[in-house]
């Protein structure tokens, strides 16, 4: 494991906080060739992994067990105002978008995820 990380150290790291395996698999399929991905299965794991992984960007599902994405984002923002956080959610109402942005997310992607749009958005923040 240690060796794999050092080999890919030039690749940007993305923490994907997503409780649904099929959604993570889709994100992984879209991004795995360009970025190193770490998968957090719920909000508590996302907070823990944020500390250990030190990601370049976070894709944050809004609705997760144990701790929701808006709460996780707010907690991360208490100590880190810089790391880009992009909310992923099936709830694409304007009020939902506003809640994610108010919690500290930099941007918002509605599910179902469009591969081209997701890649362009990530490139906007981390290249």
N, C-alpha and C positions, 0 to 999 in steps of 0.2 A: 504493500500500500504506500509506504513512504517513497519508494522508488518511483511509482507511477506519478505521484504528485510532483516530484522534482523534474521528471521528464516533460510534463505538461505545464511547467510553471509559467511559461510565456502566454499560455491561454488564459483568458478571463474566466473567473469563477462566477457561476450563477447559482444562487440558492433558490430552489423551487419549493415553495410551501403550498402543498396540494394534497388533500386527503383522498381524492379519488384516483385510483391507479390508472384508469384509462386516460384521464386528463393528463396525468404526469407522463404517460407513455407517448401521448401526442406531442407534448412540449419537448420531450427527449428526442423524439424522431426529428422534429423540426430543427433543434439546436445542437445536438450532440457532436456534429462534425466541426462546429466552430467554437464551442465553449465547453468547459468542464462543469458538469451539473452535479449538484448535491440535492438530494430529495428529503425534505422534511414532511412527515405524514400528518402533522397537525400543528396547531399554533404553539404549543409548549415546546415541541421538538424544534420548531422554526427559531424560537428564541435561543434555545441551547446551541443549535447549529450556527446561528448567526455569530455567536461568540467564538466558536472554535474554527469555523471555516473562513471567516473574514471575507465574505463574497464581494465581488465588484458590483453586483446588481442582485436584487431580490425580486422574484416573481411571487406575488402574494395572493393566494386565494382568499376571498373575503369571508366565506362561510366554511369554517373548519371546526372539528370537535375540540374540546378542552379549552381552546382559546381562539377567538375569531381573528381574522386578518387585520381588522381595524384596530383592535386592542394591541396586537403584536406590533403593528406599524407604529402606534403611539409610543409604545415602550422602547422600541429601537430609536425613535426620534428623540427621546429624552437624552440619549448619549451620542447619537450619530445623526447629524443633519445632512451629511454628504452622500452616503451610499444611495444610489437611485433605487426606488421601490416602485414597481409597477403592479397595480391591482389587477387580478384576474377574477372576473365574476360573471355568472349567468344572469345577474340582476342588473340590467342595463338602463334602469330608469335614471333620470337626471338627478334625483335625490340620492340615489346610491352612489353615483359618480361623485357628487359633492361630498358625501360622507368620507369616501376614500381619500379625496384630495385634502379635506380638512384634517384627517388623521395623520397626514404627512406623506402620502403617496405622491410620487412625481407625475404619474400618468395612470391610465386606465385602459384595460383591454376587455371587451365583452366576449363571453363564450357564446357560440363556438368560436374557437380561435382561428383566425386567418393567418396562415404561415407567413406570407409576404409582409403583412402589416406588423406582426410580432417581431420579425427580424429587423425591419426598418426602425421600429421603436427602440429596440435594444441597441442598435447601431447609433442611434441619436444620443444615447447616454454613455455607452462604453466602447463604441467602435467595433 
